[in-house]
Amino acid sequence: MNAAPSASRPVKRPRNSVPLVPGASKDAKRLAAVILEVWAGLRTPLQAAETLGVSLPRYYQIEANGLQGLVAGCAPKPKGRQANPAREATALRRDNERLQRELGRQQALVRLAQRGLGVTPPPAKLATKKGRQRKPVVRALTLATRLQPEATEPEATAAVSADQATSDKG
């Protein structure tokens, strides 16, 4: 009466048959297996380096990278949707384009209003040479800065002469 499993019965999958890292290359899996064998005590680091065909310092570098990956994989993941810089950049680009269109509309409305009122628009700025632009200089400020040292000098010389007079008496 024991018949072969029928189609209506689910086929039991053997234990540990889930692929560990489906996207990893064979070399990466081989490196991981050798590192785990060293950690389990089946091999020495020198034997592992010879098996992998690398120097002992390079093996230790590979092992350190593997340990970093293990610790990073065990760290708790933050809950919720995480910030994605690419998505944020796309949103900012879209927002910039929208604002540019809105600016163009507003400028067109201002020009129409100026024409309707008979007001001439301000002249467009002429293209200037690229480079450092001169700061506007207020003549009064330059004169004030030139006069400040002259104004403080007589006080300083008067103070020095007063100190000399008191030291001469003493």
C-alpha positions in Angstrom: 0.0 0.0 0.0 2.9 2.3 0.4 2.8 4.1 -2.9 5.2 6.7 -4.2 4.4 10.3 -3.0 1.5 11.6 -5.0 1.3 15.1 -6.5 -1.1 16.2 -3.9 1.4 15.7 -1.1 4.1 18.4 -0.7 7.7 17.1 -1.2 9.8 17.6 1.9 12.9 19.5 1.3 16.1 18.3 3.0 17.5 20.4 5.8 20.1 23.1 5.1 19.3 23.1 1.4 18.7 26.9 1.3 21.5 28.6 -0.7 23.5 30.6 1.8 24.5 33.5 -0.4 22.9 33.2 -3.8 24.7 36.1 -5.5 28.2 35.3 -4.3 30.9 34.0 -6.7 32.5 30.6 -6.2 35.8 32.3 -5.2 34.1 34.3 -2.5 32.4 31.1 -1.1 35.7 29.3 -1.2 37.4 32.1 0.7 34.6 32.1 3.3 34.8 28.3 3.7 38.6 28.4 4.3 38.3 31.3 6.8 35.6 29.3 8.7 37.8 26.2 8.7 40.6 28.3 10.3 38.2 29.7 12.9 37.0 26.2 13.6 40.6 25.0 14.1 40.7 22.6 11.2 43.5 24.6 9.5 46.2 27.0 10.5 46.4 30.4 9.0 49.5 29.4 7.1 47.8 26.3 5.6 44.8 28.5 4.6 47.2 31.0 2.9 48.8 28.1 1.0 45.4 26.7 0.0 44.3 30.1 -1.3 47.6 30.8 -2.9 48.2 34.1 -1.1 50.8 35.3 1.4 50.1 35.1 5.1 49.7 38.9 5.6 47.2 38.9 2.7 45.3 36.0 4.3 45.0 38.0 7.5 43.7 41.0 5.5 41.0 38.7 3.8 40.1 37.3 7.2 39.7 40.8 8.7 37.4 41.8 5.8 35.4 38.7 6.4 35.0 39.5 10.1 33.9 43.0 9.2 31.3 41.6 6.9 30.1 39.2 9.5 29.8 41.9 12.2 28.0 44.2 9.7 25.6 41.5 8.8 24.8 40.9 12.5 24.1 44.5 13.2 20.5 45.4 13.7 18.9 47.1 10.7 17.1 50.4 11.3 13.3 50.3 11.0 11.3 52.0 8.3 12.3 53.5 5.0 15.9 54.7 4.9 17.1 57.8 3.1 18.3 57.1 -0.4 20.7 59.7 -1.8 19.9 58.8 -5.4 16.1 59.2 -4.8 16.7 62.4 -2.9 18.8 63.8 -5.8 16.1 62.9 -8.3 13.5 64.7 -6.2 15.7 67.8 -5.8 16.3 67.8 -9.6 12.5 67.6 -10.3 11.9 70.4 -7.7 14.6 72.5 -9.4 13.0 72.1 -12.8 9.5 73.0 -11.4 10.9 76.1 -9.8 12.7 77.1 -13.0 9.4 76.8 -14.9 7.6 78.8 -12.2 10.3 81.5 -12.4 9.9 81.8 -16.2 6.1 82.2 -15.7 6.5 84.9 -13.1 9.0 86.8 -15.2 6.6 86.7 -18.2 3.8 88.0 -16.0 6.0 90.9 -14.8 6.9 91.8 -18.4 3.2 91.7 -19.4 2.3 93.9 -16.4 5.1 96.4 -17.3 4.0 96.6 -20.9 0.4 97.1 -19.8 1.3 99.9 -17.4 3.7 101.5 -19.9 6.7 101.1 -17.6 10.0 100.3 -19.3 11.8 97.3 -17.8 15.2 97.9 -16.3 18.0 97.3 -18.8 19.4 93.8 -18.8 22.8 93.5 -17.2 25.5 93.4 -19.7 27.8 90.4 -19.6 30.9 91.4 -17.7 34.3 89.9 -17.8 34.6 86.8 -15.8 36.9 87.2 -12.8 36.9 89.1 -9.7 34.3 91.9 -9.5 35.3 95.1 -7.9 33.6 96.0 -4.6 31.9 99.4 -4.6 34.0 101.8 -2.6 32.3 104.6 -0.7 34.7 107.6 -0.7 33.5 108.7 2.7 34.6 105.4 4.3 38.1 105.5 2.6 38.5 109.1 3.9 37.4 108.0 7.4 39.9 105.2 7.5 42.6 107.5 6.4 41.7 110.1 9.0 41.5 107.6 11.9 45.2 107.1 12.3 45.8 110.9 12.1 43.1 111.5 14.7 44.6 109.0 17.2 48.3 110.0 16.7 48.0 113.4 18.6 46.4 111.6 21.6 49.1 108.9 21.6 51.9 111.5 21.3 50.3 113.6 24.1 50.1 110.5 26.3 53.7 109.6 25.6 54.9 113.2 26.3 52.9 113.2 29.6 54.5 109.9 30.7 58.0 111.3 29.8 57.3 114.4 31.8 56.3 112.4 34.9 59.3 110.1 34.6 61.6 113.1 34.3 60.3 114.5 37.6 60.8 111.2 39.4 
